[in-house]
Amino acid sequence: MKEIKLKQLSISNFKGISKLDINFKDITTISGQNATGKSSIFDAFTWLLFDKNSKGDSKFELKPLDENNEYIRGLNPHVTGILEVDGLEVKLSKEYKEKWTSRRGESEKVFDGNTTKYEIDDIPVKKSDYNKQINEIADEETFKLLTNPFHFPSLGWKEQRKVILEVAGGNISVDDVVKTDKDLNLVKQDLEKEDVSKLIDSKKGSIKKLRENKKSIPYKIEELMETVVDLDVKEVEKEIAFKESKLKDIDNKISDIANSSKELLAKRNEVMKKISENENLIEEERQADRKDYDNKVRILEEERRKEEKDLYSQQQKKNECEYKIDGLTRKFEMLKNEAAKLREEFSGIQAEKVDFSSIKTECPTCKRPFDESDIEEKQAELEKNFNLDKARRKEEVIEKGKIKVKEQEDIQEDIENYTLKLSEIENNINIKKEKINQLESQIGGISYTPSDATKEKILKLKRENNKLLESLQEDDTYPDKSGLLIEKGEINTQLKGLYSQLGAVKNNKKVNQRIEDLKAEEKQIGVEIARQEGLIMLYEKFITKRVELLEKNINKHFKNVSFKLFSTQVNGAIAETCEATINGVPFSNANTAGQINAGIDIINTLSEYFELVAPIFIDNSECVNKIADTKGQLIKLVVTEDKEIKINE
């Protein structure tokens, strides 16, 4: 590990210091009143190395000023320092020198800006060579981190987080997190293949598409139901089989008669043809006369199908309401449990008491008791910071509790609204069922009665057929097959209608099967949505567990400081942050002593990582009873009543 020590510092004409030589030891105390130049010593040291003051500013007033705040011409800031780097000394010197030039025609020289001169071991060098030497000793940013306890906490939280993760190690594997919760084994393979945030976004996108598909299914089912024909398939098939069997018997009988006499058969065929034509005319008259009856039945059946379609729509709405009520009820119970945990957390914070044990009551060196007023002042400061932090955390818990209560109230209102809506839907369902029963009764109550004109036409055709049959019966020698032909014609007509009906029924099977497939698909989509939501919950749990492990892994590298790397937002999401805390109190709320020792704790860890020990400048060190142990050289800047700087080596 590289070790840098500041052995000597010679300062002249730098800010308010006209001339000062300091020899440094392992612990050097520089004391004096405010504005006597203690901080300027630190500025001189950092300017010597990096052309910046101790705060990191490259533009600052380093030249001496008079009582009117004007530059004192002719005084050039000059700093020389001797460093010991791993036992080898190096002398660095830097002078900020005025340039005076003589212009043509003028007797006096005029000021022409400033220039900086550099020396290493009393040998003048170029700026690039000087900076190269400094970089070999220590990187600027690393040096600032290791020399000033307040530098790291002054960085933005993102920069602090970057340094902490680099130094203390933030590599938490998926396997490490899964071991903390057996439920995470279900998503272990996913987490090993893809980043968890991308997994969550992917699942949310999938759920959105699934819900869109699920929403479209009821409309598809409604369209299919409009094509369904209400018919008993088994009865139709049974009737077809019966008619075909009877037709076969008739054909056999006709064939027998035909074989007995071709001439008789020919004559009979002519007669039977006419009879068949008359029978067709009779059927046509009946069909024409039934048109009004069929229209009435058709209208009622269409109305019944419309009501059945509306009934299905209401049943879908009922299922959706029940699904919503069930989901809201589960969410309400979850919020109740979270609110109860917040109340427990609030009670725990409320019960916390300030701990004064860290306050020293006597000088650690001479054991002389401190003044009571000093002790009371430190107790008051500690108690004030403790109460401020306690109040802040209580307020955060209260705000979270209010949000949970408001969410419960909103959900309860939604449950009541959906329950009322469900009652209305169930009432509509009962009305639709009653309407369908009424329509079925109306359809069954309609009967067909032929008109007088149709009866007359049919009677005339039947009389003609009777005469034709009588002509066949006059000659006993003629085999009588007229009845068979008429019956055959009637059966063929009936079969034609039955086959037409069967075709429609077969289409019904396809439609009904498609409807069932859509219902099954709708159910499966619901199951898949629930599965995807469950995966999102596991991914979010993984994030929470990983956060806990990461903070634990980071904080084990520090003795007195803990880092809060994540914060929980109002909506439950986890946001990155970086906040140093001391015994639970944020660094910004801690007293000066706590901040200094916390800064030293951070420096110790950073030194181990960078394998570099550098001098540590501690401003306001009079506020600390006991400075934390460190390997680095200590330079304490102490405020006292002394009007001039004193150096206690």
Sequence and secondary structure as in RCSB ss.txt:
>XXXX:A:sequence
MKEIKLKQLSISNFKGISKLDINFKDITTISGQNATGKSSIFDAFTWLLFDKNSKGDSKFELKPLDENNEYIRGL
NPHVTGILEVDGLEVKLSKEYKEKWTSRRGESEKVFDGNTTKYEIDDIPVKKSDYNKQINEIADEETFKLLTNPF
HFPSLGWKEQRKVILEVAGGNISVDDVVKTDKDLNLVKQDLEKEDVSKLIDSKKGSIKKLRENKKSIPYKIEELM
ETVVDLDVKEVEKEIAFKESKLKDIDNKISDIANSSKELLAKRNEVMKKISENENLIEEERQADRKDYDNKVRIL
EEERRKEEKDLYSQQQKKNECEYKIDGLTRKFEMLKNEAAKLREEFSGIQAEKVDFSSIKTECPTCKRPFDESDI
EEKQAELEKNFNLDKARRKEEVIEKGKIKVKEQEDIQEDIENYTLKLSEIENNINIKKEKINQLESQIGGISYTP
SDATKEKILKLKRENNKLLESLQEDDTYPDKSGLLIEKGEINTQLKGLYSQLGAVKNNKKVNQRIEDLKAEEKQI
GVEIARQEGLIMLYEKFITKRVELLEKNINKHFKNVSFKLFSTQVNGAIAETCEATINGVPFSNANTAGQINAGI
DIINTLSEYFELVAPIFIDNSECVNKIADTKGQLIKLVVTEDKEIKINE
>XXXX:A:secstr
 EEEEEEEEEEEEETTEEEEEEE  SEEEEEESTTSSHHHHHHHHHHHHHSS TTS SS   S B TTS B TT 
  EEEEEEEETTEEEEEEEEEEEEEEE TT SSEEEEEEEEEEEETTEEE HHHHHHHHHHH  HHHHHHHH TT
HHHHS HHHHHHHHIIIII    HHHHHTT GGGGGGHHHHHHS HHHHHHHHHHHHHHHHHHHHHHHHHHHHHH
TT     HHHHHHHHHHHHHHHHHHHHHHHHHHHH HHHHHHHHHHHHHHHHHHHHHHHHHHHHTHHHHHHHHHH
HHHHHHHHHHHHHHHHHHHHHHHHHHHHHHHHHHHHHHHHHHHHHHHHHHH     TTS  B TTT  B  HHHH
HHHHHHHHHHHHHHHHHHHHHHHHHHHHHHHHHHHHHHHHHHHHHHHHHHHHHHHHHHHHHHHHHHHHHH     
 HHHHHHHHHHHHHHHHHHHHHHSSTTS   HHHHHHHHHHHHHHHHHHHHHHHHHHHHHHHHHHHHHHHHHHHH
HHHHHHHHHHHHHHHHHHHHHHHHHHHHHHTT SSEEEEEEEE TTS EEEEEEEEETTEEGGGS HHHHHHHHH
HHHHHHHHHHTEE  EEEETGGG SS    SS EEEEEE S SS EEE 
